[in-house]
Amino acid sequence: MTTPGPPSLESQRVFEQLRTEIVDGVRGPGSKLVERDLAVDLGVSRVPVRDALRRLGAEGLVVLRPRTWATVRTFSPKDVADLHEVRETMEERIFTLAARRHTPAGLAKLRAAVDDELGAARAGDAAVARRRAADFHEIATELAANDLLGEIARTLSSRMRWLLGQHDDLVTIAREHEALWAAVARRDVAAVSRLVAEHLGTSKRQYEARLAADQSA
């Protein structure tokens, strides 16, 4: 059996654009994704579109349909509860390892994500704030320097980016990231554990508040 090669540049570009549009809410749950239409809109052949849709399906953001189309996944309450449980399992370990193992360069990269996130949140640029919030978590995984943990996190990255896109009080999220960064920087593992637990609680409350608002609209 041969190992699949890396995606083409066009396939990667289409994948990244569609993933960003789904995570940002530009393409909402249940939206139809038709190969032919996407190929025309993005100026590519149908092959990279098909490849991108397959990857998005494997990463849990779209549901593949028969023939040549897909739909943006609608996350059920059970799906979201499962994601929160996985976060609780992984993130305390990720951030405590990052506190023990970070390098000066990695710490600076993590700080840059926090600064960008906080600036965007204060400016009301929700899309950038949410993207940099997700980057913050992915950079922390890099700092943890555990290859297996990183591999597991990558398989969940698209769904986690979607989950992190459900926050509306973006300044609060950014400030909690800033506090986490400070604890990681001083290698204060006890503080990191406490702050991760508080941050996960904030994340859950923000998702529940958004869900309640959507249901009452």
Protein Blocks (a to p, Z undefined) as FASTA:
>chain_A
ZZdddddfklmmmmmmmmmmmmnomagghiacdfklmmmmnopafklmmmmmmmmmmnop
accdehjaccdddddfklmmmmmmmmmmmmmmmmmmmmmmpcfklmmmmmmmmmmmmmmm
mnopaklmmmmmmmmmmmmmmmnopaklmmmmmmmmmmmmmmmmmpfblmlmmmmmmmmm
mmmmnopaklmmmmmmmmmmmmmmmmmmmmmmmmmZZ
